[in-house]
Amino acid sequence: MQHVISASFLASFFFFVFVGVVLTVIGNADIPSFKVTSISETQNVNNEEGKQSN
């Protein structure tokens, strides 16, 4: 019965370690904004970015 308990603790340990790794990767990911904007707002933002880079 001791091996079953050890195996379950080891499985839990690996599970939570890899969940931590996955959450860290997701947290550090640079994803775009999924906010829906109108076409005119998008064009205004693009024009302002073009002016700032010059």
HELIX and SHEET records of a PDB file:
HELIX    1   1 GLN A    2  ASN A   28  1                                  27    
HELIX    2   2 ILE A   39  SER A   53  1                                  15    
END                                                                             
